[in-house]
């Protein structure tokens, strides 16, 4: 029985079919998806071949280009069907900002804040209003937004 050693060392090129890094084998370059004989591309060629973003996604830029930690601040909105885990998922962000421990703020808009009861380093403001015809919740959100602008300008 003859054993053939297969190289798993990347050759620095990428598969033109799936974009995965290629490795050199005795039968030529291949990728993890076994696209033997597929054209090899450099990183620049692969990036140029990538489909162009359309609509509002054309404004998106790769995360590696956003390396500055000075401008980092997460403002996250989660949308989905009722009871799909949006509120609980929002609590998984770490409670740190610029290396400092900071509590997270959850603004409860659907009256389900009890699903995060007992989670440490989490502050909750409920703006839920069961009557959709009254703008009480909206007015409360506007007040929170305006107070956060004042606080930010004072820092």
ABEGO torsion letter per residue (X at the ends): XBBBBBBABBAGBBBAAAGBBBBBBAAEBBBAAGBBGBBBBBAAAAAAABBBBBEAAAABBBAAAAABAAABBBBBBBBEBBGAGAAAAAAABBABBGGBBBBBBBBBAAGAAAAABGBBGBBBBBABBABAABAAAAAAAAAAAAAAAAAAAAX
